[in-house]
Amino acid sequence: MLWGFGRSSKPADEPNHAGSSKRAKAKDCIELMSQLGFENFAIVGHDRGSYTAYRAALDYPERITRLAVLDCIPILEALNRCNDKFARQWYHWFFFAQPEKPERAILADPDMWYGGQPETMGDEEYVEFRRAIHDPETVHGMIEDYRAGLSIDKEHELYDRQKGRQITCPTLCLWSKYDDLEDIYGDVLGIWKLWAQDVRGHAIASGHPMAEEAPEKVTAELRHFLSHES
């Protein structure tokens, strides 16, 4: 579970949202794996989790052997392509970055904001999901992830771009064909080629989130990628 989400502990609030930055969360992942005895490992992230996953690959190239990012492009690339379509479909990025109001609006009716269906999520996961979205601390932790995204995370990525830093490990990029990532950004794989030296990927015939709507396809892609040397 990503730090700040679900039943995980929540980062302390800081004026620049550094505690919820993807750099802090990547460091947390690295330290956890060290405690578990894993010096090198592959990392897979979906949606918000992808930002932490590729930050780990950028900051700890000696530790990350393979990277898979699902339904995601780098934050800087998303903001550089911001247009009226982005503003209509991903408006929540900007609303969630505001102080206080997002939490109050969400907690007034969490089910309206987040939806979710037990038919696709599974009964056990759906119960856990509803527990999370009705918990004020968890909602705040999730929103802080967005606040960090439009502030300190963006600055970290801008520095990466200026210094020409790239992901060096083999990278897999998958995105949901029936979601809006390709509709908004066009060449998703082409965008990742700006950030990763060895990247491959394609769309999955699925909506969002793909791991719930097309679990067999996603599992097959990940198993193939993670188990091969090339």
HUKAVEN-V763582 format. One record per helix or strand of 3 or more residues. SS is the DSSP state (h for helix, s for strand). FROM is the first residue (numbers start at 1). LEN is the number of residues. Records with the same first field share a line. If there is no record, write none. Layout:
SS=FROM-LEN / FROM-LEN
This chain:
h=18-3 / 22-14 / 48-12 / 75-6 / 84-6 / 92-5 / 101-8 / 110-5 / 118-4 / 123-11 / 136-14 / 152-12 / 181-5 / 188-5 / 210-4 / 215-13
s=41-6 / 64-7 / 170-7 / 199-6
